[in-house]
Amino acid sequence: MKPSKNKCDVLVIGTGMAGMAAALFAAQKGLSTAHAGMTGAINFSSGLLDLLGVYPIGTQAGIWKNPWEGIEALVQDMPQHPFARISKSEIRESIDEFTAFLEKNGLSYTGYPDGNALVITPAGTVKPTFRVPLSMWKGVKAYEEKSPCLIADFRGIKAFSSRQIAETLKHEWPELRNARLSLPNLKADIYPKHLAQTMESPDMLEALIRELKPHIGNVKAVGLPALLGVCKTAQILSRLETELGTDIFEIPTIPPSVAGSRIRAAFEKGLSPLKIQPFYQKQVMGFQRLPDGNFLLDVGHTEKESQIQAKGIILASGRFFGKGLHADRKQIRESIFDLPVSQPQSRSKWHDPDFLAPAGHPVNLAGLETDEYFRPLGKGGKAAYENLFAAGSILAHQDWPRMKCGSGLAIATAYKAVKEMCAYI
Ligand SMILES: Cc1cc2nc3c(=O)[nH]c(=O)nc-3n(C[C@H](O)[C@H](O)[C@H](O)COP(=O)(O)OP(=O)(O)OC[C@H]3O[C@@H](n4cnc5c(N)ncnc54)[C@H](O)[C@@H]3O)c2cc1C
């Protein structure tokens, strides 16, 4: 079959957090936008939107209550960090626009205007984050106030133990209890998303209320794994609160996470009216540069199905997990354009000898160097292409899992890259 031909102002490569955000920002600015990618890490993400939680990494003193102060300290020490190329007001605008879009599409987020909130994790620790799904917010308050609280899990589900959470937190939260509930027909191997869908059925909700009631006593809040529905979470929480007379909140689960896939669902709903040309579950397989500077890209699932002619590109193809970067035996390569990748000089220097090194490994900072406009640098140290911009975890000099800045970095760099591209197109 002959490949279809398509034209756009901008092709966003990647459907992870950075790619979704870039497609949104580009379409909102009126650019004709095409969007290609396989499933990104969003489905694995906890649903929390971190901005900056930890710096320097590997120290207790590095945990920031105020992420803006953390960013100031970070960019002073690491002027190559991507946050050093974005103003605070741009970062704030990007996150406000992103969360407003989610809100409009049925997914509410909240948080402190300028502060990080501490969210209970499935390990029983707490982590600093900037924007919290509304379904988790009452857990932030319960933890702050140390109010009488029950954490419950469901017999049969794996990798979420209310007992572990209560045991880990009880030294600082004496009025924290836990319970294990038996829900009908819960199979041990059920996928989290299926369980969350099952929770939307009236029978399951009745069973949950019945099981919880005897445990309520004097508790002011009940924490449950973030499996309370995929699209109807707000209704489920409201019904539980009315029936049980307590606050109810969700606790993030380990990946794959339903809270992460709620973000994807909100995007799928909200992006389609924006007339974005979708090339989902497809990858960019090759490119040419046309004499006028436009790119011509081959796109398909396993073989070339379409050609897209784009005036500009936002490259948000992620790191190793997303496949934007590829490590062979000698070096790390960028997968589509073969752009130079900033990396340790030899493979033997990729890792610290201590596997669990608190400060992480040098390879964690590998990625694309860019100019001040977020255009990846070519071999000569100048922008490789004047109309190619990069965003998200593919960028060098950031270690998002340790710095707790994953989604904030993805959203803010996508915002800035799109803004710079608008000035170009
Ligand atoms: C387990 C886990 C937990 C997380 N928890 C949090 C959290 O608590 N808080 C937080 O803020 N962030 C969290 N994140 C991080 C966040 O969700 C993002 O994953 C991260 O910011 C990186 O996003 P990204 O869009 O840059 O890359 P990715 O999500 O990796 O997306 C890369 C995209 O590029 C596409 N791609 C690659 N090559 C091609 C190609 N040739 N053609 C087309 N498309 C291509 C991929 O298919 C994919 O869609 C978590 C992530 C993970 C994995």
The ligand as an SDF file (V2000), in Angstrom:
LIG
                    3D

 53 58  0  0  0  0  0  0  0  0999 V2000
    7.4150    4.1600   36.9870 C   0  0  0  0  0  0  0  0  0  0  0  0
    7.3060    5.6340   36.8050 C   0  0  0  0  0  0  0  0  0  0  0  0
    6.8290    6.4190   37.8350 C   0  0  0  0  0  0  0  0  0  0  0  0
    6.7400    7.7920   37.6790 C   0  0  0  0  0  0  0  0  0  0  0  0
    6.2730    8.5410   38.7070 N   0  0  0  0  0  0  0  0  0  0  0  0
    6.2540    9.8820   38.5910 C   0  0  0  0  0  0  0  0  0  0  0  0
    5.8380   10.6800   39.6850 C   0  0  0  0  0  0  0  0  0  0  0  0
    5.4870   10.1950   40.7600 O   0  0  0  0  0  0  0  0  0  0  0  0
    5.8430   12.0230   39.5130 N   0  0  0  0  0  0  0  0  0  0  0  0
    6.2510   12.6160   38.3530 C   0  0  0  0  0  0  0  0  0  0  0  0
    6.2540   13.8320   38.2630 O   0  0  0  0  0  0  0  0  0  0  0  0
    6.6600   11.8690   37.3080 N   0  0  0  0  0  0  0  0  0  0  0  0
    6.6790   10.5230   37.4030 C   0  0  0  0  0  0  0  0  0  0  0  0
    7.0960    9.7620   36.3420 N   0  0  0  0  0  0  0  0  0  0  0  0
    7.7050   10.4450   35.1850 C   0  0  0  0  0  0  0  0  0  0  0  0
    6.8060   10.9610   34.0930 C   0  0  0  0  0  0  0  0  0  0  0  0
    5.6010   10.2900   33.9850 O   0  0  0  0  0  0  0  0  0  0  0  0
    7.4740   10.8790   32.7220 C   0  0  0  0  0  0  0  0  0  0  0  0
    7.7020    9.5560   32.4250 O   0  0  0  0  0  0  0  0  0  0  0  0
    8.7810   11.4770   32.5910 C   0  0  0  0  0  0  0  0  0  0  0  0
    8.6290   12.7830   32.9740 O   0  0  0  0  0  0  0  0  0  0  0  0
    9.3340   11.3140   31.1560 C   0  0  0  0  0  0  0  0  0  0  0  0
    8.3970   11.6030   30.1720 O   0  0  0  0  0  0  0  0  0  0  0  0
    8.7730   11.7620   28.6620 P   0  0  0  0  0  0  0  0  0  0  0  0
    7.5290   12.1550   27.9600 O   0  0  0  0  0  0  0  0  0  0  0  0
    9.9830   12.6020   28.5010 O   0  0  0  0  0  0  0  0  0  0  0  0
    9.2330   10.2930   28.1600 O   0  0  0  0  0  0  0  0  0  0  0  0
    8.4480    8.9170   28.0080 P   0  0  0  0  0  0  0  0  0  0  0  0
    7.2730    8.8470   28.8790 O   0  0  0  0  0  0  0  0  0  0  0  0
    9.4660    7.8440   28.0730 O   0  0  0  0  0  0  0  0  0  0  0  0
    7.8370    8.9710   26.5260 O   0  0  0  0  0  0  0  0  0  0  0  0
    8.6110    8.8190   25.3810 C   0  0  0  0  0  0  0  0  0  0  0  0
    7.6990    8.7060   24.1860 C   0  0  0  0  0  0  0  0  0  0  0  0
    8.4580    8.7810   22.9980 O   0  0  0  0  0  0  0  0  0  0  0  0
    8.0050    7.7910   22.1030 C   0  0  0  0  0  0  0  0  0  0  0  0
    9.0280    7.4540   21.1250 N   0  0  0  0  0  0  0  0  0  0  0  0
   10.2920    7.0250   21.3120 C   0  0  0  0  0  0  0  0  0  0  0  0
   10.8710    6.7560   20.1170 N   0  0  0  0  0  0  0  0  0  0  0  0
    9.9460    7.0680   19.1630 C   0  0  0  0  0  0  0  0  0  0  0  0
    9.9250    7.0090   17.7440 C   0  0  0  0  0  0  0  0  0  0  0  0
   10.9550    6.5800   17.0290 N   0  0  0  0  0  0  0  0  0  0  0  0
    8.7980    7.3990   17.0950 N   0  0  0  0  0  0  0  0  0  0  0  0
    7.7060    7.8360   17.7840 C   0  0  0  0  0  0  0  0  0  0  0  0
    7.6720    7.8960   19.1360 N   0  0  0  0  0  0  0  0  0  0  0  0
    8.7790    7.5120   19.7990 C   0  0  0  0  0  0  0  0  0  0  0  0
    7.6080    6.6530   23.0060 C   0  0  0  0  0  0  0  0  0  0  0  0
    6.7670    5.7490   22.3120 O   0  0  0  0  0  0  0  0  0  0  0  0
    6.9070    7.4110   24.1130 C   0  0  0  0  0  0  0  0  0  0  0  0
    5.5940    7.6890   23.7360 O   0  0  0  0  0  0  0  0  0  0  0  0
    7.1540    8.3990   36.4640 C   0  0  0  0  0  0  0  0  0  0  0  0
    7.6180    7.5990   35.4130 C   0  0  0  0  0  0  0  0  0  0  0  0
    7.7040    6.2420   35.5800 C   0  0  0  0  0  0  0  0  0  0  0  0
    8.2420    5.4200   34.4490 C   0  0  0  0  0  0  0  0  0  0  0  0
  1  2  1  0
  2  3  1  0
  2 52  2  0
  3  4  2  0
  4  5  1  0
  4 50  1  0
  5  6  2  0
  6  7  1  0
  6 13  1  0
  7  8  2  0
  7  9  1  0
  9 10  1  0
 10 11  2  0
 10 12  1  0
 12 13  2  0
 13 14  1  0
 14 15  1  0
 14 50  1  0
 15 16  1  0
 16 17  1  0
 16 18  1  0
 18 19  1  0
 18 20  1  0
 20 21  1  0
 20 22  1  0
 22 23  1  0
 23 24  1  0
 24 25  2  0
 24 26  1  0
 24 27  1  0
 27 28  1  0
 28 29  2  0
 28 30  1  0
 28 31  1  0
 31 32  1  0
 32 33  1  0
 33 34  1  0
 33 48  1  0
 34 35  1  0
 35 36  1  0
 35 46  1  0
 36 37  1  0
 36 45  1  0
 37 38  2  0
 38 39  1  0
 39 40  1  0
 39 45  2  0
 40 41  1  0
 40 42  2  0
 42 43  1  0
 43 44  2  0
 44 45  1  0
 46 47  1  0
 46 48  1  0
 48 49  1  0
 50 51  2  0
 51 52  1  0
 52 53  1  0
M  END
$$$$
